Amino acid sequence: MLFPKIKSSGSALVFCLFLISCCLAWSETNQPVRPSVDDGFRGIKPGMELKSFQDLEKQFEYKGTTTYIKKKDALSFGPYALEEISYEFYRGRLVHINLWASGTTSIAGVQGELKRLYGEPVLGERGELGWVGTKSMVLCHLLEHGVMNVIFLDKKLHSELAAMRKRGDYNESSDDEM
């Protein structure tokens, strides 16, 4: 007998139910946890202050934002090559992280990594893929000439920036200097 102390079928049934409930509880708590869109990219979260960054090189200013690249950024997303990673600031805060990829393998790979990390997209209009968090979003746009742009964005700052641009008030953010 496997368990000599369990003699009646009622006790065996209770014991089996106990084992099943323990297994179910363990499996629910030990599922891999997906990262949240709000976790950002490599620990860099949209909304972070410019002064918290080091090793940035200013690229250009455009309609109220200042865009930088990191001097020693690993140009990859998972195992897939990226052309560029840029960090766009508005009012001294990170509003967009832009990942640029080209080539069929990199584009398909980056899209696959996004789905693996965040699940199936919740937006999908006009060829765009999107994932929404509490404070942030990730949007994936296929552009002309085989180029893809992935944008990690702060929803609140992005809305403020869009409203400012709609008003044409581009001088509102000139505190983006390091």
Phi, psi and omega in degrees: 000133184293312178239090188298334183282342179268105186255323184267155180293332177294317178294321179296319179296315179299316180298317179296318178297321177299313179299317180297315180295324176296317179296317179296317179297318179296317183292325178292321183277345183250022175285145177298134181267124178287144174294155178270150173304327181291348178287346177080204183241117181054036179081358177266118186253135172306139183103346180295151180283144179303321183294346178276359181259148173234159172065032176265145177239120183294134179255306182193167173246145180207118173041056175092359179238160173236130183251136180233161166237156174273137184297327183236052181272134175285117185275071178205158173231106192062223180274006188260136184289141173244152176279321184199153170233126179232156184236118186251127184246143177225125182054038176077010180234149180288113180263325182220140164247121183252125173251131180243129179228152174217162182091140185303315183295313181295317181297310180296320180295314179296318177299318178297319177297318178299316179293321179296318182286315191248358181088190179292143182294150179261347175243155180196031182278141174052039177082004179272148171245145181211149177228135186242130174252191179290313183249343188231167174222156170236124178240141181236115183246130170270124182254178179294162174063030175069036179243142178236140177240126174250127183240120168267122185226150173275119187298317183292310180298321180298317178297317177298316180297315180298319178295318178297317179293323178297322177286343183076023184263067191285353183268007183291339193245021191290018176264022183270023179270142178277000000 
